[in-house]
Amino acid sequence: MQKSKQISELIAWQKAHQFLLEVCKLTKDFPKEELFALTSQFRRAAVSIPAFCGRI
């Protein structure tokens, strides 16, 4: 029987996590007036990608 893998061992999750980190770096420099609009939307979308990998 194959040993269960941790989510962090999946290549898809690793790439999604790297993408999330990049989005956070990029949006850090967005204008402050966009904090609760565009910045928040980008970050929520990026967070949902690695979260979805755990459901596959």
C-alpha positions as CSV (number, residue, x, y, z in Angstrom):
1,M,0.0,0.0,0.0
2,Q,1.3,3.5,-0.9
3,K,2.1,5.8,1.9
4,S,-0.2,8.9,2.1
5,K,1.5,12.1,1.0
6,Q,1.3,15.4,2.8
7,I,-0.3,18.2,0.8
8,S,3.0,20.1,0.8
9,E,4.6,17.2,-1.1
10,L,2.4,17.7,-4.1
11,I,4.0,19.6,-7.0
12,A,0.7,21.4,-7.8
13,W,0.5,22.7,-4.2
14,Q,4.1,23.8,-4.2
15,K,3.6,25.8,-7.4
16,A,0.4,27.3,-6.2
17,H,2.1,28.2,-2.9
18,Q,4.9,29.9,-4.8
19,F,2.3,31.8,-6.8
20,L,0.6,33.0,-3.7
21,L,3.9,34.3,-2.2
22,E,4.6,36.2,-5.5
23,V,1.1,37.7,-5.5
24,C,1.6,38.9,-1.9
25,K,5.0,40.4,-2.8
26,L,3.5,42.2,-5.8
27,T,0.4,43.5,-4.1
28,K,2.4,44.8,-1.2
29,D,3.3,47.8,-3.3
30,F,-0.2,48.5,-4.6
31,P,-1.6,51.9,-3.6
32,K,-3.2,52.0,-0.1
33,E,-6.6,53.1,-1.5
34,E,-6.7,49.7,-3.3
35,L,-6.1,47.7,-0.1
36,F,-9.7,46.7,0.4
37,A,-10.6,46.3,-3.3
38,L,-8.1,45.1,-5.9
39,T,-5.4,44.0,-3.5
40,S,-7.8,42.0,-1.4
41,Q,-9.3,40.4,-4.5
42,F,-6.0,39.3,-5.9
43,R,-4.9,37.8,-2.6
44,R,-8.1,35.9,-2.0
45,A,-7.9,34.5,-5.5
46,A,-4.3,33.4,-5.0
47,V,-5.1,31.8,-1.6
48,S,-7.9,29.7,-3.2
49,I,-5.6,28.0,-5.6
50,P,-3.5,26.0,-3.1
51,A,-6.6,25.4,-1.0
52,F,-8.2,23.8,-4.0
53,C,-5.2,21.5,-4.5
54,G,-6.0,19.9,-1.2
55,R,-9.4,18.8,-2.4
56,I,-8.3,17.0,-5.5
